[in-house]
Amino acid sequence: MSKIWITSVVALLLVVRSACADSIWALEANGILREINPATGGQIAQHTLVGGAIGYGGLAYGEGYLWAAHTNGVLQKFDVATSAQSTSHTLPGGGPYVGLGFGDGYLWALEHNGILRKINPGTGGQVSEHTLGGGTLYSGLAFGESCLWAVESNGILRKINPTNGVQEGSEHTLMSSIGGLAVGEQLVWAIAGDGVLRRYNITNFTEYGSSFALAGGSYTGLEYIPEPAGVLLCGLAVLWGRFKA
């Protein structure tokens, strides 16, 4: 068995593992997008979204894409499988946008003043609008466990009913200066602007495990992508795509 063949097989297995495992994605304001191993906090890959000079303010995953919002509302789509990018729609409203969530077939966009918009991802049109309560400006949004989660800049986290925009239960206090929010593995993930990534139990909101320190800074978006339900099919699809190429 040749060393070249063994090296090729190992490389393909690493590709499959990366493409078919759960991951955390962190976005900086300048468009630097980092794929992170959620178990170790180690960086898997790095990409650069176009238009970073405008500034980004939100990240969400849905329909095979990462959706990133410029603070002015222009949406950028990043294909997780191919890394291809395309400009999508422009969100309504004045912004600045600070958070995105994707769930129930819709994209959810949050402005810093608490205006929450439900968006049709196919057309970019607004379906509904709600105004969240709270005393300070918002800094992040996530969709998970069939609910929306919105966090203020002071770390106050609110669970929001996506149907009517009403807060459910009591608010909880996370760390301050949160730049991005995600939900996955029964955890709430929060990243500070300086790159400190923390996890909180979704049942009692105590901190889970140790924090991670990511490279870079000025983070404004975070998203958790779960492992595909059909891991074997995912692996075969990735391998087939590689062999076709």
C-alpha positions as CSV (number, residue, x, y, z in Angstrom):
1,M,0.0,0.0,0.0
2,S,1.6,3.3,-1.1
3,K,2.2,6.2,1.2
4,I,0.5,8.5,-1.3
5,W,-2.7,6.4,-1.2
6,I,-2.7,6.3,2.6
7,T,-2.2,10.1,2.7
8,S,-5.1,10.6,0.3
9,V,-7.4,8.4,2.3
10,V,-6.5,10.2,5.6
11,A,-7.1,13.5,3.9
12,L,-10.5,12.5,2.7
13,L,-11.5,11.1,6.1
14,L,-10.5,14.5,7.7
15,V,-12.7,16.3,5.1
16,V,-15.7,14.0,5.9
17,R,-15.2,14.5,9.6
18,S,-15.1,18.2,9.3
19,A,-18.1,18.3,6.9
20,C,-20.3,15.9,8.9
21,A,-19.6,16.8,12.5
22,D,-21.2,19.5,14.6
23,S,-19.4,22.9,14.7
24,I,-19.5,26.4,16.0
25,W,-19.1,29.3,13.6
26,A,-17.9,32.7,14.8
27,L,-18.1,35.9,12.8
28,E,-16.0,39.1,13.2
29,A,-17.3,42.5,12.2
30,N,-14.8,42.6,9.4
31,G,-16.1,39.4,7.8
32,I,-13.6,36.9,9.1
33,L,-15.6,33.7,9.6
34,R,-14.1,31.0,11.8
35,E,-15.2,27.3,12.0
36,I,-14.6,26.1,15.6
37,N,-14.5,22.7,17.2
38,P,-17.2,22.9,19.9
39,A,-15.4,20.3,22.1
40,T,-12.0,22.0,22.2
41,G,-12.4,25.5,21.0
42,G,-9.8,24.9,18.3
43,Q,-10.1,26.5,14.9
44,I,-11.0,24.1,12.0
45,A,-11.1,26.6,9.1
46,Q,-11.2,30.3,8.3
47,H,-13.0,32.2,5.6
48,T,-13.5,35.8,4.7
49,L,-16.9,37.1,3.7
50,V,-17.0,39.9,1.2
51,G,-18.1,43.4,2.2
52,G,-16.4,43.4,5.6
53,A,-15.7,47.1,5.4
54,I,-19.4,47.7,5.9
55,G,-19.4,45.7,9.1
56,Y,-21.3,42.5,10.0
57,G,-23.8,42.1,12.8
58,G,-25.4,38.6,12.9
59,L,-25.1,35.0,11.8
60,A,-27.6,32.1,11.4
61,Y,-27.7,28.7,9.7
62,G,-30.5,27.4,7.6
63,E,-31.2,25.6,4.3
64,G,-27.5,24.7,4.0
65,Y,-26.3,28.2,4.2
66,L,-24.8,30.5,6.8
67,W,-26.7,33.8,6.6
68,A,-24.7,36.9,7.6
69,A,-26.1,40.3,8.0
70,H,-24.3,43.5,7.4
71,T,-25.2,46.1,10.0
72,N,-27.1,48.0,7.2
73,G,-29.3,44.9,6.5
74,V,-27.6,43.4,3.4
75,L,-27.6,39.6,3.7
76,Q,-24.7,37.5,2.6
77,K,-25.1,33.7,2.1
78,F,-22.2,31.3,2.7
79,D,-22.6,27.7,1.4
80,V,-21.2,25.5,4.2
81,A,-20.6,22.6,1.8
82,T,-18.7,24.5,-1.0
83,S,-17.7,27.8,0.7
84,A,-19.3,29.7,-2.2
85,Q,-20.7,33.1,-1.4
86,S,-23.6,35.2,-2.8
87,T,-25.4,38.3,-1.8
88,S,-29.0,37.7,-0.9
89,H,-31.7,40.2,0.0
90,T,-31.7,43.5,1.9
91,L,-33.6,43.4,5.2
92,P,-36.3,46.0,5.8
93,G,-35.9,48.7,8.5
94,G,-33.2,51.0,9.4
95,G,-30.9,48.8,11.5
96,P,-28.3,48.5,12.7
97,Y,-28.8,44.8,12.8
98,V,-27.1,42.9,15.6
99,G,-28.4,39.3,15.4
100,L,-29.9,36.7,13.2
101,G,-31.7,33.4,13.8
102,F,-33.1,30.7,11.5
103,G,-36.0,28.4,12.5
104,D,-39.4,27.1,11.4
105,G,-38.5,28.0,7.8
106,Y,-38.0,31.7,8.5
107,L,-35.1,34.0,9.1
108,W,-35.3,36.2,12.1
109,A,-33.5,39.6,12.3
110,L,-32.9,41.7,15.3
111,E,-32.1,45.4,15.4
112,H,-30.2,46.9,18.3
113,N,-33.2,48.8,19.6
114,G,-35.2,45.5,20.0
115,I,-37.2,45.4,16.8
116,L,-37.5,41.8,15.8
117,R,-38.4,41.0,12.2
118,K,-39.6,37.7,10.8
119,I,-38.3,37.3,7.2
120,N,-39.2,35.1,4.3
121,P,-35.7,33.8,3.3
122,G,-36.8,33.2,-0.3
123,T,-38.0,36.7,-1.0
124,G,-36.5,38.8,1.8
125,G,-40.0,40.1,2.5
126,Q,-41.1,40.8,6.1
127,V,-43.8,38.5,7.5
128,S,-44.2,40.1,10.9
129,E,-42.6,42.5,13.3
130,H,-42.4,42.7,17.1
131,T,-40.7,45.0,19.6
132,L,-38.9,43.3,22.5
133,G,-38.8,44.8,25.9
134,G,-35.6,45.6,27.9
135,G,-33.7,48.6,29.1
136,T,-30.6,48.5,27.1
137,L,-29.6,47.9,23.5
138,Y,-29.6,44.3,22.1
139,S,-26.4,42.6,20.8
140,G,-27.4,39.0,19.7
141,L,-30.1,36.6,18.6
142,A,-30.4,32.8,18.2
143,F,-33.0,30.2,17.4
144,G,-33.0,26.9,19.3
145,E,-35.2,24.6,21.3
146,S,-38.2,26.0,19.2
147,C,-37.7,29.4,20.7
148,L,-35.8,32.7,20.0
149,W,-33.2,33.9,22.4
150,A,-32.2,37.5,22.5
151,V,-29.4,39.0,24.6
152,E,-28.8,42.6,25.6
153,S,-25.4,44.2,25.6
154,N,-25.3,43.9,29.4
155,G,-25.8,40.1,29.2
156,I,-29.5,39.9,30.0
157,L,-30.9,36.9,28.1
158,R,-34.6,36.6,27.2
159,K,-36.4,33.6,25.8
160,I,-38.9,34.8,23.2
161,N,-42.0,33.1,21.8
162,P,-41.5,33.3,18.0
163,T,-45.2,33.4,17.3
164,N,-46.0,36.6,19.2
165,G,-42.6,38.1,20.3
166,V,-43.5,37.8,24.0
167,Q,-40.9,36.9,26.6
168,E,-41.3,33.5,28.2
169,G,-40.3,33.0,31.8
170,S,-37.7,35.1,33.6
171,E,-34.6,36.7,32.1
172,H,-31.2,35.4,32.9
173,T,-27.8,37.1,33.2
174,L,-24.9,35.9,31.2
175,M,-21.5,37.7,30.7
176,S,-21.6,41.2,29.5
177,S,-20.4,42.6,26.2
178,I,-21.8,39.6,24.2
179,G,-21.2,39.9,20.5
180,G,-22.9,36.7,19.3
181,L,-25.3,34.1,20.6
182,A,-26.0,30.4,19.6
183,V,-28.0,27.5,20.9
184,G,-27.1,23.8,20.6
185,E,-26.3,20.6,22.6
186,Q,-28.7,21.9,25.3
187,L,-26.3,24.8,25.8
188,V,-26.5,28.5,25.2
189,W,-23.2,29.6,23.5
190,A,-22.1,33.3,23.9
191,I,-19.1,35.0,22.5
192,A,-17.7,38.3,23.8
193,G,-16.4,40.9,21.4
194,D,-12.9,40.0,22.4
195,G,-13.3,36.3,21.4
196,V,-14.0,34.7,24.8
197,L,-16.5,31.9,24.1
198,R,-18.6,30.6,27.0
199,R,-21.3,27.9,27.3
200,Y,-24.3,27.9,29.7
201,N,-26.6,25.1,30.6
202,I,-30.0,25.8,29.0
203,T,-31.9,24.6,32.1
204,N,-30.3,26.6,34.9
205,F,-28.0,29.0,32.9
206,T,-24.9,28.1,35.0
207,E,-21.7,28.2,33.1
208,Y,-20.7,24.9,31.6
209,G,-17.1,23.8,31.4
210,S,-14.2,26.1,30.7
211,S,-14.3,29.1,28.4
212,F,-12.4,29.2,25.1
213,A,-10.3,32.1,23.8
214,L,-10.6,32.5,20.0
215,A,-8.2,34.3,17.8
216,G,-9.2,37.7,16.4
217,G,-11.6,40.1,17.9
218,S,-14.7,42.4,17.4
219,Y,-17.0,39.4,17.2
220,T,-20.6,40.1,16.1
221,G,-22.1,36.7,15.2
222,L,-22.2,33.1,16.4
223,E,-24.0,30.0,15.2
224,Y,-24.1,26.3,16.1
225,I,-24.5,23.7,13.3
226,P,-25.5,20.3,14.6
227,E,-24.1,17.0,13.2
228,P,-26.3,15.9,10.2
229,A,-28.9,13.3,11.1
230,G,-27.6,11.0,8.4
231,V,-23.9,11.0,9.1
232,L,-23.2,8.1,6.8
233,L,-25.1,9.6,3.9
234,C,-23.3,12.9,4.6
235,G,-19.9,11.2,4.4
236,L,-20.8,9.4,1.2
237,A,-22.0,12.6,-0.3
238,V,-18.8,14.4,0.5
239,L,-16.7,11.6,-0.8
240,W,-18.8,11.4,-4.0
241,G,-18.4,15.2,-4.5
242,R,-14.6,14.9,-4.1
243,F,-14.3,12.0,-6.5
244,K,-16.4,13.8,-9.2
245,A,-14.2,16.8,-8.9
